[in-house]
Amino acid sequence: MPVSSTKDRVTGAEPTADVARILDNAQVPHVLWGRLAFGLEIEFVIPDDHLESATNTLSTAGFPRCTNPNRINLGYGRARPVPDIHFHIELRYPDCTVLSLLAKPVTLW
Ligand SMILES: [Zn+2]
């Protein structure tokens, strides 16, 4: 089976790379965070003063922001901060559900 087949792809790698490239191009500092290995929710930590820029940049790039805090999945024993901003990305990336942005001070120190 070719390495590039859907079955052999690392779940979440494509949207993670896309978001990192979009934020790089917008010169928004970011750190990949969270449970990427599960491929359901991709989390990036963004400095506070860049959070609005990151949100606007990703919205402009076609990521649909969700403003309903009750619509994010907080199940499966979430033991980490609730994201400041989130986007539902399952229509664009069927292997993933949510792209989350977390403010840096809340998350890292
Ligand atoms: Zn939501």
Residues whose N, C-alpha, C, O or C-beta is under 5 A from the ligand:
A	BS01	ZN	C66 N68 R71 I72
